[in-house]
Amino acid sequence: MTHARKPLRATAAAAVSATVLAGAALGLAPAAQAAAPPPPPQAAAQSAASSVRFVDIPGDGGVTLAANVVTPRGADGSQRLPLVVLPTSWALPQAEYLAQAQKLADSGYVVLSYNVRGFWQSGGEIETAGPPDVADASKVIDWALANTPADPGRIGMAGVSYGAGISLLASGFDKRIKAVAALSGWADLVGSIYSGRTQHAQAAALLSGSGELLGRPSAELRQIFQDFLGSDLTKEQEIVEWGQKRSAATYLDRINANGTAVMLANAWGDSIFPPNTYADFYEKLTGPKRLEFRPGDHATGELTGLLGLPNDTWDDARRWLDRYVKGERNGIDQERPVQLKSRTGGGYEGYPSWSAVPSGERRIDLGETRQIAANADSGANAGTVLLTGALDQFLKIPPLVSVPLLSRERAAVWQTGRYDAAQRIRGTVSLHTTVTSDKSSGTAVAYLYDVDALGVGKLITNAPVTFHDRTPGTPFAVDLDLFSTAYDVPAGHRLALVVDTVDPLYIEHNPDGAHLTFSSPKTDPSYLSLPVRD
């Protein structure tokens, strides 16, 4: 954000438009006032095995929440059954979880899925996981206990994306929630879409655009998006406080005190909620916990499960709920709690903790000084929200670049020699360098590439960083964590670190005519820290 920032540059504006179109392509069609769609075809078969009811539930402040209840076949109220509550994802209708609700009901749960306030047939306005959304979750539990055979001592919550965030937050405020499965969600909203003090433009635009198309944003939310995308630095602290109020990390002590069993699952390439904040949050949890990272983009890891197809993430989520809501001794608590799948192939790898994922660190010296012109795209970029990670997941095609052809006037480039053995990158790559700018504000984006013999680089990870109020011409140190990943660099390949100043995913803050210099003082050498698994 900058003082009195001018409107978005053409590249960012084009990216915003592309983002909204990408959301539409994934099913976010303009139908906010339309009735919820009928249940999918499998609903007819479901009814033979379980009871499905569509109900209205009074939420916080009298807002009506549209919901459905799936009850196991033969449940007659003579015995109490475990309860799972599923808040919907951002902009999706209450039919979202019907396939998974059926699986849960078939195994003995009462399942209640509800449309969060501000979307579809539920009342109220979009609060973005604010206090009314958290209070709604407790109201839904109250209703279930009064109107279904749900057991007050066996309650869990789960959800994808927005539903994950609300479930995780609710677990800090309602002690009745014994377990949570938070899939493709966030723990730190600020760290997710404002990492490195840089607005994630496409992610914010997708949320804003789909909220306008399919919901009823509050005046506060509209103002937050306007200030965020408009880069008004005078509103920065207000925006940060708004995001912190909606972050489970803010209420970590409450969640730990409640002893909630928390499962976190996300994709390496999640372009809305990058994996770093989940990893940091996981390490600070003190109750039963599990962390899973897989290839993919936002919610792509759960998508087939929502369609009723086999899905590892949902299988583990159900096992997690069975263990900590039902109390079944199914062995999931005996497995290594951190489960990772490399983006380049192979099976799951288990670790005792996130900090144990890398077995070593390799430092790459960045000793040569580089100077680049800002405001010009070098050709290196991190792709498009939702689409890039999906291509990497299903086709193993990450963003590509020809490293030899990158403009050295627009991009700073450092390369290693060829590696004799494969390099198994596991965890969070970090960059330490010294930056000098001839302007007081600026943005840099760092990319790490796997480069083959022809100079073609496959993107391994990236991250942006923005600075303000610096004295022009005065060097300052920068420490930047790139987005966590698991990637195997083949033998014979090399690594390339590329830093430029423009990327369609992010809003950049480089004044016209700015230059950035990256140096490595003898008293504070620059380096790239590479977490590796031997």
Disulfide bonds with the S-S distance in Angstrom:
none
